[in-house]
């Protein structure tokens, strides 16, 4: 089987990203299947036996659940897949750079065919190359992936002044007012995506992202924060979102 004839399973819960990856790999001559959660990834791996899996890391465990940005359900699925099918290559394709230790743990168990690639940090052809590397059994971490300095976000790791803490606490307390779309935009912003990157990820216009961000800042009390630059305002919003999600506050329906 040539690299262009590979069977690739995409595990991605964001529909626009999933369709973009699928269309790109199909144009490369690969046979592609898609799922949106860890449970379906495990099921289809058994049924379909892909050569390589392109695995988002922060995905829902099961259909109907929400992804938890503090949990790597893609990593958990990969452990089970490698235990039963060690020859299947896995490309971890994620916006989050802090799962390097978990992937090294898999490699430490003797598994090859593991590639860690950050979304939005490499040209499109890099994904094709990563799939080929995983299929060949290589262990590859792209240069953008942290080597120990990147840490999973948590409430205790957020270094804030007293004034910033008050702003963040108030902002996270108001996030239940945000719509699902606004929360998606905040989540992308917390992953350090630009307005253009968010627009591409969510399939909307960059101007719509900028307009939505102004509305979001207003809703969570950051619109008129005295002495706060746009950059630091976004950082405070991101920290507020991390706390909001870590406390398992449900999204507004």
matplotlib code that plots the C-alpha trace (Angstrom):
import matplotlib.pyplot as plt

x = [0.0, 1.4, 1.2, -1.4, -3.6, -3.6, -6.8, -6.9, -9.4, -10.0, -11.1, -12.1, -15.2, -15.1, -17.1, -15.4, -11.9, -13.0, -14.4, -11.3, -8.9, -11.1, -11.3, -7.5, -6.6, -9.1, -7.4, -4.1, -5.7, -6.2, -9.3, -10.8, -13.4, -14.4, -15.7, -16.1, -15.5, -13.2, -15.8, -16.6, -12.8, -12.3, -15.3, -14.3, -10.7, -11.8, -14.3, -12.4, -8.7, -7.2, -3.5, -3.2, -5.4, -5.4, -6.4, -7.5, -6.5, -9.3, -12.4, -15.6, -15.4, -18.7, -21.4, -23.5, -20.8, -18.6, -14.9, -13.1, -10.0, -8.3, -8.7, -7.0, -9.6, -7.7, -4.7, -6.8, -8.3, -4.8, -3.5, -6.3, -5.7, -2.0, -2.5, -4.7, -3.3, 0.3, 0.9, -1.6, 0.1, -1.3, -0.9, -2.0, -3.3, -4.2, -4.3, -2.9, 0.9, 1.0, 0.4, 4.0, 4.6, 1.6, 2.7, 6.3, 4.7, 3.2, 6.6, 8.1, 5.9, 7.6, 5.1, 6.2, 4.2, 3.5, 3.5, 2.5, 1.5, 0.0, -3.0, -2.4, 1.4, 2.4, 1.7, -1.0, 1.5, 3.0, -0.1, 0.4, 4.1, 3.1, 0.7, 3.5, 5.9, 3.3, 2.7, 6.4, 6.6, 8.5, 8.3, 8.1, 7.3, 7.0, 9.3, 6.3, 5.4, 6.6, 9.6, 8.5, 7.7, 4.1, 1.8, -1.9, -3.9, -5.4, -6.7, -3.6, -1.3, -2.9, -0.6, -2.7, -2.5, -5.4, -7.0, -6.6, -8.1, -11.1, -11.6, -11.1, -13.5, -16.2, -15.7, -15.9, -19.1, -20.7, -19.8, -23.1, -24.6, -22.6, -24.1, -22.7, -21.1, -19.6, -18.2, -16.7, -14.9, -13.7, -12.3, -10.4, -9.1, -7.9, -6.0, -4.1, -5.7, -5.8, -9.1, -8.3, -7.5, -10.7, -12.7, -11.1, -11.7, -15.3, -16.1, -17.1, -15.8, -12.9, -15.1, -17.7, -15.1, -14.0, -17.6, -18.3, -15.3, -16.5, -19.8, -18.1, -16.0, -19.1, -21.0, -18.3, -17.3, -14.0, -15.2, -14.4, -11.5, -9.4, -5.7, -6.1, -4.7, -6.4, -3.7, -4.0, -7.8, -7.7, -5.4, -7.8, -10.7, -8.7, -7.9, -11.5, -12.5, -10.0, -11.5, -15.0, -14.4, -12.5, -15.5, -17.6, -20.1, -22.5, -22.9, -26.0, -28.4]
y = [0.0, 3.4, 6.3, 7.9, 4.9, 4.9, 4.4, 7.3, 7.7, 11.3, 11.8, 15.4, 16.9, 20.3, 19.8, 22.5, 21.2, 17.6, 18.4, 20.5, 17.6, 15.1, 17.1, 17.7, 14.1, 12.9, 15.2, 13.5, 10.2, 8.7, 6.8, 8.7, 8.0, 10.3, 10.2, 12.9, 11.1, 8.6, 5.8, 5.9, 6.0, 2.8, 1.1, 2.1, 1.2, -2.4, -2.4, -0.5, -1.2, 2.1, 2.5, 5.8, 7.8, 11.6, 12.1, 15.4, 15.1, 17.1, 15.3, 14.1, 10.6, 9.7, 11.1, 13.7, 14.7, 17.9, 17.8, 18.7, 20.8, 19.5, 15.8, 14.1, 11.6, 11.2, 10.1, 7.5, 6.2, 6.0, 3.9, 1.3, 1.4, 0.8, -2.0, -3.9, -2.6, -1.5, -1.2, 1.6, 5.0, 7.9, 11.6, 13.7, 16.8, 19.3, 23.0, 22.1, 21.7, 20.3, 16.6, 15.7, 13.7, 11.5, 10.8, 10.1, 7.7, 5.7, 5.7, 4.5, 1.4, 0.5, 1.9, 3.7, 5.5, 8.5, 12.1, 15.2, 18.1, 21.5, 22.8, 26.1, 26.0, 24.2, 24.3, 21.9, 19.6, 19.0, 16.9, 14.6, 14.2, 13.5, 10.7, 9.2, 9.4, 7.7, 5.0, 4.3, 3.8, 7.0, 9.0, 12.8, 15.9, 19.1, 21.9, 24.0, 21.3, 22.3, 20.3, 20.5, 24.2, 23.9, 22.9, 22.0, 25.0, 24.9, 27.4, 27.0, 27.8, 31.1, 33.8, 36.9, 40.2, 40.9, 43.3, 40.8, 38.0, 40.1, 40.8, 37.1, 35.9, 38.3, 37.4, 33.6, 34.2, 35.9, 33.2, 31.4, 34.4, 33.5, 31.7, 28.4, 30.2, 32.8, 30.1, 28.4, 31.6, 32.1, 28.5, 29.2, 32.5, 30.6, 28.3, 31.4, 31.5, 34.7, 36.2, 34.8, 31.4, 31.4, 32.4, 29.6, 27.0, 27.9, 28.7, 32.3, 35.7, 37.3, 40.4, 38.3, 37.1, 40.6, 41.7, 38.7, 39.4, 42.9, 41.5, 38.9, 41.4, 43.5, 40.5, 39.4, 42.9, 43.4, 45.9, 49.0, 47.6, 50.6, 50.3, 47.0, 46.6, 44.5, 41.8, 41.6, 41.8, 38.7, 37.0, 37.7, 36.3, 33.2, 32.7, 33.2, 30.6, 28.1, 28.5, 28.4, 25.1, 23.6, 24.2, 22.2, 25.0, 23.8, 25.7, 27.7, 25.9]
z = [0.0, -1.0, 1.4, -0.8, -0.4, 3.4, 5.3, 7.8, 10.7, 11.8, 15.4, 15.8, 17.5, 15.8, 12.6, 10.5, 11.4, 10.8, 7.3, 6.5, 7.4, 5.6, 2.4, 2.4, 3.0, 0.4, -2.1, -1.3, -2.4, 1.1, 2.2, 5.1, 7.8, 10.7, 14.2, 16.9, 20.2, 21.9, 22.2, 18.5, 17.7, 19.6, 17.9, 14.4, 14.9, 15.5, 12.7, 10.0, 11.0, 9.8, 9.0, 10.8, 13.2, 13.2, 16.9, 18.5, 22.2, 23.9, 22.7, 24.2, 25.8, 24.3, 22.1, 23.8, 26.2, 26.0, 25.7, 28.9, 28.1, 31.2, 30.2, 27.3, 26.2, 22.9, 24.9, 26.8, 23.5, 22.0, 24.9, 24.3, 20.5, 20.9, 23.4, 20.9, 17.6, 18.1, 14.4, 13.9, 13.6, 15.6, 14.8, 17.8, 16.1, 18.8, 19.7, 23.2, 23.6, 27.1, 26.5, 25.6, 28.9, 28.2, 24.6, 25.8, 28.3, 25.4, 23.6, 26.9, 26.7, 23.4, 21.0, 17.8, 15.2, 17.4, 16.0, 18.0, 15.8, 16.8, 14.8, 13.1, 13.7, 10.5, 6.8, 5.5, 3.9, 7.3, 8.3, 5.3, 6.3, 9.9, 8.7, 6.7, 9.7, 12.0, 9.4, 9.2, 13.0, 13.8, 17.1, 16.2, 18.2, 16.2, 17.4, 18.6, 21.2, 24.7, 26.1, 29.7, 30.2, 28.9, 31.6, 31.7, 32.9, 36.4, 38.9, 41.0, 38.1, 37.2, 38.5, 39.1, 41.0, 43.4, 40.9, 38.0, 40.2, 40.9, 37.2, 36.3, 39.1, 37.9, 34.2, 34.9, 37.0, 33.9, 31.3, 31.8, 29.9, 26.8, 23.9, 22.7, 19.7, 22.0, 24.3, 21.2, 20.3, 23.9, 23.9, 20.6, 22.1, 25.2, 22.9, 21.6, 18.2, 16.3, 15.0, 11.6, 13.1, 15.0, 11.9, 9.9, 12.7, 13.2, 9.5, 10.1, 8.9, 10.8, 11.2, 12.9, 15.4, 16.2, 16.7, 18.9, 21.0, 21.7, 22.8, 24.9, 26.7, 27.4, 28.8, 31.2, 32.4, 30.6, 28.0, 30.1, 32.3, 33.1, 32.3, 30.6, 27.1, 24.4, 24.8, 28.6, 28.3, 26.2, 28.7, 31.5, 29.4, 28.7, 32.4, 33.3, 30.8, 32.1, 35.6, 34.3, 32.5, 35.4, 37.7, 35.2, 34.7, 32.0, 28.8, 28.2, 25.8]

ax = plt.figure().add_subplot(projection="3d")
ax.plot(x, y, z, "-o")
ax.set_aspect("equal")
plt.show()
